Amino acid sequence: MISMPRFLLVGLAAIFSGYHLVLGVYSLDVPPTPWPSVVAMALYGAATALSLAPSRSTRMPLPLAAVNLAVCTVGLILVLTQLDPRVDNGYATWIIGAVGTLMTITVVRQRPWFAWAGIAIMILTVLLWSSDIFELPSLGVIGGPIWVGVAHATTVAIVRASRDARLFEQAEQRAAEWHAQEEAEFFERRVRLGQMNRMVAPMLRRIVTSDGLLSEEDRQECLHLEAAMRDEIRGRRLLDDAVRREALAARRRGVEVTLLDDGGIDDLDRAEHARVTAVIAKEIGETTADRVVVRTAHHDEEVAVTIVGLRAAAPAEEAELDLWLEVPRSGIPAEEEPGAE
């Protein structure tokens, strides 16, 4: 569906170009010697064939456009200098129409300045040869500028339409991406709200039924639930049901748990993500540290998640390292370093 119109256009241009060559051959007996016209026909045929040859780009290469302009100039000189402007030369002035056709091909191949330069050279050459401006219509000089002008306007319109189509396509793609992002964020918010509602709804009902008079144990549980809600915001893909369960159990044991997802594991597939979260849940559930920090690494590193466990020390001393674990992105078993003494 795309190649057929191009094939038709190229075939039409080839027919018109060949028609000028037929006229040139038919009128070889008009000039005193036919060889300059034969050379002009050979140059014109070669330039037309190169201009109509298949190309990766619609835009004509700059050297080829310059060659077309040179062929037009040389062809006009070769043919017209062999003719007498005072007599009716018939089809022997075929080069005038040939120049118009070749320049039309040039402007369609998006080299308008070369095409108009060729038309200007043709008009000036014919004026110098005939010395009569009123002879231009009868010699076919008017047709060339008209064809080039129509082709130039059509080409500009097509180029602008193609550019607008690309802009509309890009705008549509951005709108689709924005819509998908909005839907994803809406779904994510709904999932998070549903999870937090299931988590905190029993405690909220207990607060209402007790008129806000909570025991110390209930108050501590409220702090644990608040930390779990923070996990939903800051932990993101570090969380699954097992990690949530083990983090809440660890907090109830007195462990301070911090989950920080900086986007380093967004590109993991479902299986690798499940493997990473399983390691996180296991380490949080088995830790004896007083504080555990789980954080994602950069997306371009081999490590997916770093798990650090710290044990509280005397007030004047720094916390001791109880756990250092790097969970790799691949399925290679993680290596754990012993805590510092």
C-alpha positions in Angstrom: 0.0 0.0 0.0 3.0 2.3 0.5 5.1 1.2 -2.5 2.3 1.4 -5.1 1.9 5.2 -5.2 5.7 5.6 -5.3 5.9 3.1 -8.1 3.2 5.0 -10.1 4.9 8.3 -9.5 8.3 7.0 -10.6 6.8 5.3 -13.6 4.9 8.5 -14.6 8.1 10.6 -14.3 10.0 8.0 -16.3 7.4 8.1 -19.1 7.5 11.9 -19.3 11.3 11.8 -19.4 11.4 9.1 -22.0 9.0 11.2 -24.1 11.5 14.0 -24.3 14.2 11.6 -25.4 11.8 10.2 -28.1 11.3 13.8 -29.4 15.0 14.4 -29.4 15.7 11.3 -31.4 12.8 12.1 -33.8 14.3 15.6 -34.5 18.0 14.6 -34.8 17.9 15.6 -38.5 17.1 19.2 -37.7 20.5 20.5 -36.4 23.5 20.5 -38.8 25.2 17.8 -36.7 23.3 15.4 -34.3 26.1 14.6 -32.0 25.7 17.5 -29.5 22.0 16.5 -29.1 23.0 12.9 -28.6 25.4 13.9 -25.9 22.7 16.0 -24.3 20.3 13.1 -24.4 22.8 10.8 -22.8 23.5 13.2 -20.0 19.8 13.9 -19.5 18.9 10.1 -19.5 21.7 9.4 -17.0 20.7 12.2 -14.7 17.0 11.2 -14.8 17.8 7.5 -14.1 19.9 8.5 -11.1 17.2 10.9 -9.8 14.5 8.2 -10.1 16.6 5.3 -8.7 15.4 3.8 -5.4 16.9 5.6 -2.4 16.7 5.3 1.4 15.9 9.0 1.7 13.3 11.0 -0.1 15.6 14.0 -0.1 17.9 14.0 -3.1 21.7 13.9 -2.3 23.3 17.3 -2.7 25.9 16.1 -5.3 23.1 14.6 -7.4 21.1 17.9 -7.3 24.2 19.8 -8.4 24.7 17.3 -11.3 21.1 17.8 -12.4 21.7 21.5 -12.5 24.9 21.1 -14.5 23.2 18.7 -16.9 20.4 21.2 -17.6 22.9 23.9 -18.3 25.2 21.8 -20.5 22.2 20.3 -22.3 20.7 23.7 -23.1 24.0 24.9 -24.5 24.6 21.7 -26.6 21.2 21.6 -28.2 20.2 25.3 -28.6 23.6 26.3 -30.1 22.9 23.9 -33.0 19.6 25.5 -33.8 18.6 28.6 -35.7 16.2 30.7 -33.5 14.8 32.5 -36.7 13.1 29.3 -38.0 10.6 26.8 -36.7 12.7 24.0 -35.1 9.7 21.9 -34.1 10.6 19.2 -31.6 14.3 19.9 -31.9 13.9 22.2 -28.8 13.0 19.1 -26.7 15.7 20.1 -24.1 13.5 22.9 -22.8 10.7 20.5 -21.8 13.3 18.0 -20.6 14.8 20.7 -18.2 11.4 21.4 -16.8 10.8 17.6 -16.2 14.2 17.1 -14.6 13.8 20.1 -12.4 10.3 18.9 -11.4 11.8 15.6 -10.3 14.5 17.6 -8.4 11.9 19.7 -6.5 9.9 16.6 -5.6 13.1 15.1 -4.2 13.1 18.2 -1.8 15.8 20.2 -3.5 13.7 23.3 -4.5 16.6 25.8 -4.7 18.4 23.7 -7.3 15.1 23.3 -9.2 14.4 27.0 -9.4 18.0 27.7 -10.3 17.6 25.3 -13.2 14.4 27.0 -14.3 16.1 30.4 -14.1 19.1 29.2 -16.2 16.7 27.7 -18.7 14.7 31.0 -19.1 17.9 33.1 -19.4 19.5 30.7 -21.9 16.4 30.6 -24.1 16.2 34.5 -24.0 19.8 34.8 -25.0 19.3 32.3 -27.8 16.0 33.6 -29.2 16.3 37.3 -28.2 12.5 37.5 -28.2 10.5 37.2 -25.0 7.3 36.7 -26.8 8.6 33.4 -28.2 8.9 31.8 -24.8 5.3 30.4 -24.7 5.6 28.8 -28.1 8.9 27.2 -27.2 7.4 25.6 -24.1 9.3 27.7 -21.5 6.2 28.5 -19.5 5.4 24.9 -18.7 8.6 24.3 -16.7 8.1 27.0 -14.1 4.4 26.0 -13.8 5.3 22.3 -13.1 8.0 23.2 -10.7 5.8 25.6 -8.9 3.0 23.1 -8.5 5.4 20.4 -7.4 7.1 22.7 -5.0 3.8 23.7 -3.3 2.6 20.1 -3.2 5.9 18.9 -1.7 5.8 21.6 1.0 2.2 20.6 1.8 3.1 17.0 2.1 6.1 17.6 4.2 4.1 19.8 6.6 1.3 17.2 6.7 3.8 14.5 7.6 5.4 16.6 10.3 2.0 17.4 11.8 1.1 13.7 11.6 4.3 12.9 13.6 3.5 15.6 16.1 0.0 14.3 16.6 1.3 10.8 16.9 3.8 11.9 19.6 1.1 13.8 21.4 -1.2 10.8 21.3 1.5 8.6 22.6 2.3 11.0 25.5 -1.5 11.2 26.3 -1.7 7.4 26.3 1.4 7.2 28.6 -0.1 9.9 30.9 -3.4 8.1 31.0 -1.7 4.8 31.8 0.4 6.4 34.5 -2.7 8.0 36.0 -4.5 4.6 36.0 -1.5 2.9 37.5 -1.2 5.5 40.3 -5.0 5.3 40.9 -4.8 1.5 41.2 -1.7 1.8 43.4 -3.4 4.2 45.7 -6.5 2.0 45.9 -4.4 -1.0 46.7 -2.5 0.9 49.4 -5.6 2.3 50.9 -7.2 -1.2 51.0 -4.2 -2.6 52.7 -4.0 0.1 55.3 -7.7 -0.1 55.9 -7.5 -3.8 56.6 -4.5 -3.2 58.8 -5.8 -0.3 60.9 -9.6 -0.8 60.8 -9.7 -3.1 63.9 -7.6 -0.6 65.9 -9.8 2.3 64.8 -13.0 0.4 65.9 -11.3 -0.3 69.2 -10.5 3.4 69.7 -14.1 4.3 68.9 -15.6 1.7 71.2 -13.3 2.7 74.1 -13.9 6.5 73.6 -10.1 6.9 73.1 -9.2 5.3 76.4 -6.5 2.9 75.3 -4.2 0.8 77.4 -0.5 1.1 77.1 -0.4 -2.0 75.0 -2.9 -0.6 72.6 -1.0 2.7 72.4 2.1 0.7 71.5 0.2 -1.2 68.9 -0.9 2.1 67.4 2.7 3.1 67.0 3.4 -0.2 65.3 0.5 0.3 62.9 1.7 3.9 62.2 5.2 2.5 61.3 3.5 -0.1 59.0 1.6 2.7 57.2 4.9 4.5 56.7 6.3 1.3 55.2 3.5 1.4 52.6 4.7 4.8 51.5 8.5 4.4 51.8 8.9 0.7 51.3 6.9 0.2 48.1 8.3 -2.9 46.3 10.2 -4.0 49.3 6.9 -5.2 50.7 4.8 -8.3 50.3 2.5 -10.0 52.7 5.4 -12.0 54.3 7.6 -8.8 54.8 4.6 -6.9 56.3 3.9 -9.8 58.7 7.5 -10.2 59.8 8.1 -6.4 60.1 5.1 -6.1 62.4 6.2 -9.1 64.5 9.7 -7.6 64.8 8.3 -4.3 65.9 6.3 -6.1 68.5 9.5 -7.7 69.8 11.0 -4.2 70.1 13.0 -4.1 66.9 13.1 -0.8 65.0 12.5 -1.6 61.3 13.1 0.8 58.5 12.2 0.0 54.9 13.4 2.4 52.1 12.7 1.8 48.5 14.5 4.3 46.2 13.3 2.6 43.0 16.3 0.3 42.6 14.3 -2.9 42.1 11.5 -1.6 39.9 13.0 -3.5 36.9 13.0 -6.9 38.6 10.6 -9.5 37.2 8.1 -11.3 39.4 10.3 -14.3 40.2 13.4 -12.2 41.2 11.2 -9.8 43.2 9.7 -12.8 45.1 13.2 -14.1 45.8 14.4 -10.8 47.2 11.3 -10.2 49.4 11.6 -13.7 50.7 15.2 -13.0 51.9 14.0 -9.7 53.5 11.2 -11.5 55.3 13.5 -14.2 56.5 16.2 -11.8 57.8 13.7 -9.6 59.6 12.0 -12.6 61.2 15.3 -14.1 62.4 17.1 -10.9 63.4 18.4 -10.4 67.0 19.4 -6.8 66.3 17.8 -3.7 67.9 17.4 -1.9 64.6 17.1 -3.2 61.0 17.4 -1.0 57.9 16.5 -2.4 54.5 17.3 -0.3 51.5 17.4 -0.8 47.7 20.6 -0.2 45.8 21.0 1.6 42.5 19.3 -0.1 39.5 22.7 -0.3 37.7 24.4 -2.3 40.5 24.6 -6.1 40.9 23.1 -5.8 44.4 19.3 -5.4 44.7 18.9 -4.8 48.4 21.1 -4.1 51.4 20.0 -5.3 54.9 21.8 -3.8 57.9 21.2 -4.8 61.5 22.5 -2.7 64.4 22.7 -3.6 68.0 22.5 -0.9 70.7 25.6 -0.2 72.7 26.4 1.8 75.8 25.4 5.5 75.6 29.0 6.6 75.0 29.7 4.0 72.3 28.6 3.6 68.7 26.0 1.0 67.7 27.5 -2.4 66.8 27.0 -4.0 63.4 25.0 -7.2 63.9 24.0 -7.9 60.3 25.3 -6.9 56.8 23.6 -8.6 53.9 23.6 -7.8 50.2 20.9 -9.5 48.2 22.0 -9.8 44.6 19.7 -9.2 41.6 20.4 -12.6 40.2 19.7 -15.9 41.9 23.2 -16.2 43.3 23.0 -16.9 47.1 23.5 -13.9 49.2 26.6 -13.6 51.3 26.3 -12.5 54.9 29.0 -10.8 56.9 29.3 -11.4 60.6 28.6 -8.6 62.9 31.5 -6.4 64.1 32.5 -6.8 67.7 
